[in-house]
């Protein structure tokens, strides 16, 4: 129904005796007679004290609430979870990271739908918050705005910028005897100086940039630092913006179109973002009903230059990009070159092109973003590989990698711990192809990231001398010759489950191929002797293992296709 201002609302904001019990409950939390005539707008906060990424979000949620109130809505804050990838990395806790994305999505959808809210401001900071919030927004299907909590400031040590990845790589340098325990401690104590998400173009900053390009957050908000006046302004403006969306009847499905996802992929490629963007954009697209596949990523990769010199492979962090002009300046550059769709609707109620009319250009003399005619790489650094080792696909990030081809013998491990021990014990030789399997969405379960292992490899100086392959994931902070998301995963009998020590593996990014020198006859022979490990059955991870799809489909949990159902039945016999 509509209220007196003509807004279509479904909340408790109307009169009648049937609604009296509902109003009675709401009066207890401060809703007044006048408020019952207004739309009720949720403010979903991922605040927690378990990570610096989210430690400041309580204050931001309160500011968003004020924005909603001043616009004419009734704001109601509710919370959902977060876990810290950086803290759980290298432990069994990392298995819970990707499932937390779906828990965040489900909890937002549940509260918004159960309480009949009319709109939503969602605030997230750490890696899985961002896609989780967007998936929840899509499923709740109410006018909504996402606000990124913002990037952390760079740490300082001996006059140089450092961050959390410096610590992981410091462990490898310590193991290699390049630094002592005192130096490692100094890195640890200096890397994270305050609130905000990891500072390079890692997963949080990648996804924040992608969401801005998607049109679901306000212009420039992705690059505004966590501890800044601009970030405080972001959340207040978001509170007012969601009311504007209600007035105009603009819903998430009107914004998150196929062309909008192409814009998001383009910005990720230009910035040299995290490989996790593949997983999360596929999942968000699935949730909103947009047909997005790996072929779309490779198509856009071929025409989008890599222009941002950002960590982990470059020199600079998100704070530097902000000071250089920010995400809107990068998007303006790409749009003027014909690389973005300008007619896509955004949460401002305007199109991308209209937003960019007022956007700043990159500042004179800045060194973070290269000119389009002098890119770091003429095409995108994130590539989908396919071949007899990854029939459904795998993902490699080539930014900063000088090696464009690698062939070597497989060194196969069924756990990350075994692979890490082999690296630390100097059992891995130059030219080897380290394979870590049974760590995919089902097999992990939870598809853990391997920044700890990849960081140690870099720290020991092996980053382009060996390759690291897995059906698990890599942090946005990972760099080097690493390939993740190999699908089908080992747990369901994918080819990676059949590889043995000494098999010759070839990585050819130029041809977009990942293959092993085995005949189909040899594969079939090994497949007959392969037995799947038991599928995990306990708690959150058990539920996840039995419902999650392939990484090539975004590792979503609200459907399982027929092939996977058949495989699952076979596994649980």
KEVEXDREN-915078 format. One record per residue (C-alpha): residue in one letter; x, y, z. Coordinates in steps of 0.001 Angstrom, whole numbers. Layout:
N
{a, {X, Y, Z}}
...
***
This chain:
573
{x, {0, 0, 0}}
{x, {965, 3675, -183}}
{x, {1411, 6188, 2614}}
{x, {197, 9777, 2584}}
{x, {3224, 10847, 524}}
{x, {2460, 8233, -2110}}
{x, {5346, 5920, -1207}}
{x, {4611, 2249, -1679}}
{x, {5419, 649, 1698}}
{x, {5005, -2801, 3186}}
{x, {6153, -2145, 6757}}
{x, {4030, -1488, 9834}}
{x, {3634, 2126, 8751}}
{x, {-140, 2136, 8364}}
{x, {-3252, 2291, 10517}}
{x, {-5868, -307, 11373}}
{x, {-6753, -2592, 14289}}
{x, {-5071, -5629, 12696}}
{x, {-1704, -3956, 13055}}
{x, {-2101, -2942, 16718}}
{x, {64, -5775, 18153}}
{x, {2816, -4949, 15663}}
{x, {2709, -1281, 16539}}
{x, {2775, -2089, 20233}}
{x, {6073, -3942, 19796}}
{x, {7545, -1112, 17743}}
{x, {6513, 1545, 20249}}
{x, {8787, -197, 22744}}
{x, {11816, 514, 20519}}
{x, {10922, 4183, 20065}}
{x, {8585, 4302, 17061}}
{x, {5989, 7103, 17385}}
{x, {2532, 7734, 15942}}
{x, {4077, 9954, 13281}}
{x, {6654, 7298, 12429}}
{x, {3933, 4781, 11579}}
{x, {3167, 6858, 8494}}
{x, {6758, 6552, 7246}}
{x, {8719, 3773, 5511}}
{x, {10872, 1643, 7790}}
{x, {14423, 1287, 6602}}
{x, {16913, -1192, 7964}}
{x, {20549, -355, 8597}}
{x, {22476, -3628, 8445}}
{x, {25812, -3336, 10236}}
{x, {28632, -5876, 10227}}
{x, {30259, -4236, 13250}}
{x, {32484, -6491, 15371}}
{x, {35558, -6295, 17556}}
{x, {37136, -9359, 15948}}
{x, {38851, -7398, 13171}}
{x, {40137, -3851, 12492}}
{x, {38146, -3920, 9229}}
{x, {34861, -3587, 11141}}
{x, {35789, -2081, 14503}}
{x, {34497, 1392, 13533}}
{x, {31193, 424, 11918}}
{x, {29000, 1091, 14968}}
{x, {29553, 4825, 14633}}
{x, {29007, 4653, 10868}}
{x, {25723, 2789, 11337}}
{x, {24511, 5498, 13713}}
{x, {25385, 8143, 11127}}
{x, {23508, 6211, 8420}}
{x, {20533, 6039, 10785}}
{x, {20559, 9822, 11056}}
{x, {20600, 10102, 7261}}
{x, {17524, 7890, 7004}}
{x, {15759, 9872, 9736}}
{x, {16531, 13243, 8124}}
{x, {15293, 11983, 4752}}
{x, {11925, 11023, 6225}}
{x, {12237, 7339, 7033}}
{x, {12222, 5327, 10236}}
{x, {15690, 3755, 10662}}
{x, {16245, 479, 12531}}
{x, {19772, -853, 13031}}
{x, {20408, -4590, 13092}}
{x, {23626, -6560, 13024}}
{x, {25085, -9523, 11231}}
{x, {28361, -11406, 11556}}
{x, {31855, -10979, 10237}}
{x, {34995, -13083, 10362}}
{x, {38514, -11889, 9630}}
{x, {40315, -13672, 6806}}
{x, {43628, -12217, 7912}}
{x, {43272, -13616, 11426}}
{x, {41961, -17037, 10370}}
{x, {44489, -17416, 7521}}
{x, {46604, -20556, 7727}}
{x, {44352, -22112, 10386}}
{x, {41308, -24382, 10296}}
{x, {39256, -21255, 10915}}
{x, {39821, -20190, 7311}}
{x, {37309, -22852, 6242}}
{x, {34564, -20645, 7719}}
{x, {35476, -17564, 5679}}
{x, {33584, -18202, 2441}}
{x, {30550, -19747, 4197}}
{x, {30312, -16517, 6213}}
{x, {29416, -14728, 2967}}
{x, {26235, -16785, 2709}}
{x, {25467, -16423, 6412}}
{x, {25654, -12643, 6035}}
{x, {23419, -12750, 2973}}
{x, {20884, -15060, 4606}}
{x, {20727, -13039, 7817}}
{x, {20153, -9734, 6002}}
{x, {17446, -11256, 3816}}
{x, {15838, -12834, 6884}}
{x, {15641, -9658, 8968}}
{x, {14545, -7368, 6135}}
{x, {11877, -9829, 4967}}
{x, {10650, -10927, 8409}}
{x, {10307, -7340, 9630}}
{x, {8718, -6159, 6352}}
{x, {11263, -3365, 5906}}
{x, {10827, -1007, 2986}}
{x, {14481, -229, 2295}}
{x, {18010, -1014, 3409}}
{x, {21415, 523, 3991}}
{x, {24028, -2233, 4326}}
{x, {27458, -1420, 5749}}
{x, {30330, -3890, 5319}}
{x, {34104, -3802, 5379}}
{x, {35944, -7145, 5484}}
{x, {36177, -9380, 2406}}
{x, {32999, -11475, 2700}}
{x, {30866, -8632, 4085}}
{x, {30658, -6956, 711}}
{x, {29358, -9790, -1502}}
{x, {27313, -11083, 1441}}
{x, {25562, -7726, 1770}}
{x, {24950, -7512, -1981}}
{x, {23504, -11020, -2119}}
{x, {21267, -10216, 852}}
{x, {20152, -7013, -857}}
{x, {19287, -8929, -4028}}
{x, {17278, -11573, -2183}}
{x, {15457, -9067, 53}}
{x, {14539, -7097, -3095}}
{x, {13949, -3712, -1480}}
{x, {15522, -382, -2502}}
{x, {19011, -452, -1018}}
{x, {22419, 1179, -871}}
{x, {25688, -486, 123}}
{x, {28364, 1451, 2012}}
{x, {31946, 238, 2274}}
{x, {33573, 735, 5683}}
{x, {36759, 1894, 3996}}
{x, {40415, 1039, 3706}}
{x, {42985, 1080, 6499}}
{x, {45864, 3541, 6436}}
{x, {49215, 2036, 5416}}
{x, {51553, 1010, 8208}}
{x, {54942, 2655, 8405}}
{x, {58304, 998, 9072}}
{x, {61712, 2515, 8357}}
{x, {60101, 5158, 6174}}
{x, {58260, 2658, 3969}}
{x, {54608, 1684, 3691}}
{x, {53782, -1853, 4856}}
{x, {50568, -3812, 5372}}
{x, {49275, -7181, 6507}}
{x, {50800, -8985, 3514}}
{x, {54207, -7704, 4642}}
{x, {53752, -9827, 7757}}
{x, {52927, -13041, 5876}}
{x, {55911, -12508, 3571}}
{x, {58029, -11618, 6605}}
{x, {57447, -15133, 7936}}
{x, {58968, -16541, 4755}}
{x, {61914, -14137, 4965}}
{x, {62450, -15108, 8598}}
{x, {62418, -18795, 7641}}
{x, {64922, -18094, 4875}}
{x, {67226, -16349, 7356}}
{x, {66869, -12939, 5692}}
{x, {65536, -11214, 8834}}
{x, {65693, -12011, 12543}}
{x, {62888, -12373, 15107}}
{x, {63207, -8721, 16184}}
{x, {62705, -7479, 12623}}
{x, {59719, -9785, 12148}}
{x, {58174, -8449, 15353}}
{x, {58661, -4868, 14161}}
{x, {56807, -5701, 10945}}
{x, {53997, -7344, 12913}}
{x, {53620, -4386, 15262}}
{x, {53608, -1766, 12493}}
{x, {51488, -3317, 9756}}
{x, {47968, -2401, 10923}}
{x, {47806, 1121, 12428}}
{x, {44046, 1441, 12943}}
{x, {40552, 770, 11634}}
{x, {39791, -287, 8086}}
{x, {40132, -3159, 5638}}
{x, {43477, -4386, 4289}}
{x, {45074, -1560, 2370}}
{x, {46180, -2903, -1020}}
{x, {43988, -3841, -3958}}
{x, {43090, -6960, -2033}}
{x, {39634, -8517, -1877}}
{x, {37835, -5898, 257}}
{x, {39037, -2924, -1786}}
{x, {38518, -4892, -5002}}
{x, {34915, -5731, -4167}}
{x, {34182, -2217, -2897}}
{x, {35405, -842, -6232}}
{x, {33394, -3452, -8126}}
{x, {30215, -2576, -6207}}
{x, {30676, 1124, -6958}}
{x, {31096, 301, -10648}}
{x, {28048, -1967, -10377}}
{x, {26094, 1094, -9292}}
{x, {25147, -156, -5816}}
{x, {27199, 2315, -3759}}
{x, {27549, 6069, -3937}}
{x, {30210, 7647, -6192}}
{x, {33760, 7657, -4781}}
{x, {32746, 5838, -1592}}
{x, {34887, 2771, -2416}}
{x, {38118, 4755, -2119}}
{x, {37240, 6885, 911}}
{x, {39427, 5703, 3839}}
{x, {37858, 4212, 6960}}
{x, {39096, 6970, 9236}}
{x, {38051, 10016, 7220}}
{x, {35354, 12672, 7152}}
{x, {34458, 11473, 3679}}
{x, {33502, 8057, 5041}}
{x, {31255, 9610, 7684}}
{x, {29605, 11615, 4903}}
{x, {29185, 8430, 2818}}
{x, {26977, 6678, 5335}}
{x, {24846, 9750, 6027}}
{x, {24332, 10268, 2298}}
{x, {23460, 6587, 1875}}
{x, {20681, 6953, 4438}}
{x, {19185, 9774, 2389}}
{x, {19837, 8014, -927}}
{x, {17800, 4937, -40}}
{x, {14779, 7150, 623}}
{x, {15267, 8690, -2805}}
{x, {15273, 5179, -4320}}
{x, {11993, 4458, -2541}}
{x, {10456, 7623, -3948}}
{x, {11574, 6719, -7464}}
{x, {10693, 3025, -7156}}
{x, {14219, 1873, -8052}}
{x, {15071, -1672, -6950}}
{x, {18364, -3629, -6926}}
{x, {17324, -5607, -10005}}
{x, {16962, -2304, -11904}}
{x, {20607, -1465, -11131}}
{x, {22385, -4837, -11171}}
{x, {21993, -5640, -14873}}
{x, {24300, -7592, -17163}}
{x, {25864, -4358, -18422}}
{x, {26427, -3219, -14833}}
{x, {28306, -6444, -14083}}
{x, {30421, -5826, -17189}}
{x, {31286, -2407, -15750}}
{x, {32287, -4049, -12459}}
{x, {34527, -6578, -14224}}
{x, {36140, -3809, -16280}}
{x, {37043, -1809, -13179}}
{x, {38426, -4916, -11439}}
{x, {40630, -5653, -14466}}
{x, {41864, -2057, -14710}}
{x, {42729, -1929, -11012}}
{x, {44383, -5380, -10981}}
{x, {41975, -6671, -8349}}
{x, {41637, -9912, -6436}}
{x, {40842, -13267, -8038}}
{x, {38059, -13538, -5447}}
{x, {36128, -11030, -7565}}
{x, {35338, -13868, -9984}}
{x, {33760, -15948, -7244}}
{x, {31797, -13097, -5689}}
{x, {30558, -11397, -8863}}
{x, {29329, -14756, -10176}}
{x, {27487, -15315, -6885}}
{x, {25910, -11850, -6817}}
{x, {24856, -12192, -10463}}
{x, {23269, -15572, -9734}}
{x, {21372, -14097, -6798}}
{x, {19964, -11223, -8841}}
{x, {19201, -13485, -11817}}
{x, {21839, -12245, -14277}}
{x, {23522, -14787, -16562}}
{x, {27247, -14226, -15920}}
{x, {29942, -16779, -16801}}
{x, {33708, -17132, -17012}}
{x, {33450, -16365, -20735}}
{x, {32283, -12847, -19859}}
{x, {35360, -12317, -17679}}
{x, {37764, -13442, -20406}}
{x, {35952, -11372, -23039}}
{x, {36317, -8213, -20950}}
{x, {39872, -9140, -19898}}
{x, {41021, -9068, -23517}}
{x, {40008, -5429, -24050}}
{x, {40692, -3850, -20650}}
{x, {44192, -2539, -19858}}
{x, {45678, -2914, -16383}}
{x, {46486, 652, -15339}}
{x, {46706, 807, -11516}}
{x, {50073, 223, -9837}}
{x, {48591, -1181, -6630}}
{x, {49677, -3820, -4135}}
{x, {50135, -6759, -3915}}
{x, {52061, -6664, -7208}}
{x, {52507, -2889, -7389}}
{x, {53767, -26, -5215}}
{x, {50706, 1732, -3862}}
{x, {47694, 1179, -1594}}
{x, {44050, 2320, -1647}}
{x, {44860, 5437, 396}}
{x, {47176, 6488, -2442}}
{x, {44440, 5901, -5020}}
{x, {42109, 8083, -2938}}
{x, {44705, 10859, -2883}}
{x, {45237, 10471, -6650}}
{x, {41574, 11142, -7394}}
{x, {39750, 8006, -6298}}
{x, {37629, 5366, -7935}}
{x, {35405, 7841, -9779}}
{x, {38456, 9372, -11468}}
{x, {39501, 5919, -12672}}
{x, {35974, 5200, -13906}}
{x, {35860, 8565, -15681}}
{x, {39076, 7654, -17508}}
{x, {37641, 4273, -18522}}
{x, {34274, 5744, -19543}}
{x, {35867, 8438, -21713}}
{x, {37763, 5643, -23485}}
{x, {34527, 3798, -24227}}
{x, {35207, 956, -21805}}
{x, {32184, 1424, -19499}}
{x, {28440, 1412, -20180}}
{x, {27250, 4895, -19270}}
{x, {23528, 4167, -19437}}
{x, {23499, 1906, -16344}}
{x, {21306, 3107, -13477}}
{x, {22929, 3663, -10047}}
{x, {21831, 4221, -6435}}
{x, {21978, 7980, -6971}}
{x, {18922, 7571, -9178}}
{x, {21086, 8773, -12056}}
{x, {23015, 6866, -14688}}
{x, {26715, 6134, -14473}}
{x, {27368, 8701, -17192}}
{x, {25432, 11378, -15288}}
{x, {27403, 10631, -12114}}
{x, {30700, 10865, -13986}}
{x, {29877, 14312, -15405}}
{x, {30729, 15765, -11986}}
{x, {33521, 13326, -11172}}
{x, {37081, 14618, -10734}}
{x, {39826, 13673, -13114}}
{x, {43009, 12027, -11887}}
{x, {45272, 14601, -10291}}
{x, {48223, 15978, -12216}}
{x, {51473, 14294, -11263}}
{x, {49883, 11266, -9601}}
{x, {51757, 8002, -10170}}
{x, {49212, 5438, -9039}}
{x, {47243, 5123, -12301}}
{x, {49000, 4843, -15647}}
{x, {47760, 6511, -18858}}
{x, {45667, 4202, -21029}}
{x, {48290, 4370, -23776}}
{x, {51046, 3335, -21331}}
{x, {49419, 616, -19219}}
{x, {51161, -1806, -16908}}
{x, {49671, -4486, -19146}}
{x, {47694, -4007, -22367}}
{x, {44990, -6426, -21232}}
{x, {43541, -7457, -17878}}
{x, {45770, -9411, -15461}}
{x, {42992, -11762, -14268}}
{x, {42541, -14710, -16603}}
{x, {40374, -17817, -16666}}
{x, {42338, -20907, -17718}}
{x, {40783, -24114, -18987}}
{x, {42153, -27490, -20048}}
{x, {42228, -31124, -19026}}
{x, {43266, -30141, -15481}}
{x, {40450, -27590, -15124}}
{x, {37574, -28367, -17523}}
{x, {35223, -25875, -15822}}
{x, {37968, -23303, -15345}}
{x, {40599, -21917, -12998}}
{x, {41760, -18364, -12233}}
{x, {45231, -16842, -12418}}
{x, {46394, -13302, -11640}}
{x, {49271, -12203, -13870}}
{x, {49909, -8681, -12565}}
{x, {53563, -8276, -11714}}
{x, {54377, -11801, -12901}}
{x, {57202, -11876, -15427}}
{x, {56930, -15599, -16186}}
{x, {54376, -16176, -18963}}
{x, {54704, -19970, -19200}}
{x, {55601, -22713, -16759}}
{x, {56025, -26454, -17172}}
{x, {57146, -28644, -14317}}
{x, {56589, -31775, -12238}}
{x, {53671, -31923, -9837}}
{x, {54249, -32035, -6080}}
{x, {50886, -33126, -4728}}
{x, {49499, -32437, -1239}}
{x, {46055, -33156, 151}}
{x, {46298, -30418, 2804}}
{x, {47736, -26915, 3019}}
{x, {49614, -27886, 6190}}
{x, {51563, -30610, 4363}}
{x, {52463, -28236, 1530}}
{x, {53545, -25514, 3958}}
{x, {55774, -27940, 5833}}
{x, {57404, -29034, 2566}}
{x, {58179, -25421, 1629}}
{x, {59537, -24553, 5070}}
{x, {61672, -27724, 5069}}
{x, {63175, -26800, 1667}}
{x, {61688, -29870, 0}}
{x, {60338, -27844, -2941}}
{x, {62712, -27258, -5836}}
{x, {62762, -24649, -8577}}
{x, {60434, -25628, -11404}}
{x, {58059, -27638, -9200}}
{x, {54291, -27277, -9475}}
{x, {52845, -27455, -5955}}
{x, {49276, -28797, -5971}}
{x, {47054, -28449, -2891}}
{x, {43751, -30252, -3353}}
{x, {40622, -31324, -1447}}
{x, {40281, -27713, -307}}
{x, {37528, -26616, -2696}}
{x, {34033, -25438, -1699}}
{x, {32905, -28969, -782}}
{x, {36269, -30513, -1}}
{x, {37624, -27861, 2383}}
{x, {34876, -27502, 3139}}
{x, {34725, -23777, 2627}}
{x, {37420, -23203, -35}}
{x, {40110, -21726, 2256}}
{x, {42522, -19042, 1083}}
{x, {46251, -19713, 1094}}
{x, {47926, -16385, 1742}}
{x, {50025, -18012, 4464}}
{x, {51492, -20594, 2058}}
{x, {51854, -18201, -883}}
{x, {53373, -15536, 1381}}
{x, {55986, -17985, 2640}}
{x, {56820, -18954, -951}}
{x, {57338, -15278, -1841}}
{x, {59342, -14663, 1322}}
{x, {61684, -17541, 432}}
{x, {62232, -16059, -3033}}
{x, {60402, -18829, -4904}}
{x, {57406, -16832, -6144}}
{x, {58198, -17115, -9871}}
{x, {60393, -20206, -9623}}
{x, {57612, -22562, -8578}}
{x, {53886, -22614, -9348}}
{x, {51112, -23136, -6798}}
{x, {47814, -24692, -7930}}
{x, {44714, -25425, -5872}}
{x, {40976, -26016, -5935}}
{x, {40917, -23612, -2974}}
{x, {41339, -19846, -3112}}
{x, {43968, -17177, -2700}}
{x, {43810, -13949, -785}}
{x, {43689, -10707, -2700}}
{x, {47067, -10130, -1104}}
{x, {48610, -13098, -2916}}
{x, {50936, -12587, -5855}}
{x, {53242, -14818, -7839}}
{x, {52599, -17788, -10115}}
{x, {49459, -19048, -8384}}
{x, {46268, -20567, -9786}}
{x, {43108, -21125, -7765}}
{x, {39437, -22074, -8126}}
{x, {40341, -25201, -10133}}
{x, {37041, -26844, -11079}}
{x, {35678, -29416, -10881}}
{x, {37282, -29715, -7452}}
{x, {38979, -32840, -6111}}
{x, {36137, -33690, -3728}}
{x, {33754, -34404, -6630}}
{x, {36354, -36296, -8657}}
{x, {37714, -33480, -10783}}
{x, {40972, -34114, -12667}}
{x, {42978, -32453, -9899}}
{x, {42042, -35440, -7675}}
{x, {43820, -37793, -10086}}
{x, {47178, -36007, -10386}}
{x, {50228, -37803, -8989}}
{x, {53721, -36657, -8033}}
{x, {55860, -36252, -11119}}
{x, {53043, -35622, -13617}}
{x, {54072, -32796, -15918}}
{x, {51823, -29744, -15615}}
{x, {51778, -26824, -18053}}
{x, {50499, -23332, -17303}}
{x, {50033, -21175, -20416}}
{x, {48206, -17897, -19665}}
{x, {48732, -16675, -23221}}
{x, {46636, -19551, -24537}}
{x, {44423, -19511, -21415}}
{x, {45284, -23150, -20830}}
{x, {46019, -25331, -17790}}
{x, {46899, -28907, -18657}}
{x, {48689, -32035, -17520}}
{x, {50526, -34449, -19797}}
{x, {48120, -37362, -19289}}
{x, {45986, -39170, -21842}}
{x, {42269, -39597, -21329}}
{x, {42917, -43334, -21051}}
{x, {45271, -42743, -18115}}
{x, {42727, -40439, -16491}}
{x, {40065, -43147, -16786}}
{x, {42385, -45769, -15334}}
{x, {43095, -43599, -12301}}
{x, {39446, -42598, -11954}}
{x, {38424, -46239, -11499}}
{x, {40735, -46503, -8491}}
{x, {39756, -43147, -6971}}
{x, {37654, -43060, -3820}}
{x, {36120, -39826, -2599}}
{x, {36912, -38744, 955}}
{x, {33882, -38616, 3276}}
{x, {31879, -35434, 2858}}
{x, {31910, -33250, 5970}}
{x, {28650, -33598, 7903}}
{x, {28808, -31421, 11035}}
{x, {27441, -27963, 11768}}
{x, {27787, -24964, 9477}}
{x, {30519, -26552, 7377}}
{x, {28492, -29725, 6972}}
{x, {25493, -27806, 5687}}
{x, {27780, -25865, 3381}}
{x, {29537, -28931, 1986}}
{x, {26229, -30555, 1044}}
{x, {24699, -27512, -653}}
{x, {27507, -25477, -2232}}
{x, {27957, -25329, -6011}}
{x, {31157, -25312, -8054}}
{x, {33533, -22365, -7799}}
{x, {32875, -21836, -11514}}
{x, {29275, -21029, -10539}}
{x, {30248, -18712, -7680}}
{x, {30123, -21339, -4894}}
{x, {26506, -20436, -4155}}
{x, {24385, -22412, -1714}}
{x, {20802, -21792, -2810}}
{x, {20868, -24363, -5584}}
{x, {22705, -27516, -6563}}
{x, {22579, -28548, -10202}}
{x, {21736, -32043, -11358}}
{x, {25315, -33097, -11975}}
{x, {26359, -32056, -8483}}
{x, {23337, -33785, -6946}}
{x, {24371, -37018, -8610}}
{x, {27956, -36578, -7431}}
{x, {26783, -35783, -3924}}
{x, {24654, -38934, -3752}}
{x, {27680, -40947, -4778}}
{x, {29860, -39284, -2133}}
{x, {27528, -39896, 807}}
{x, {26811, -43579, 110}}
***
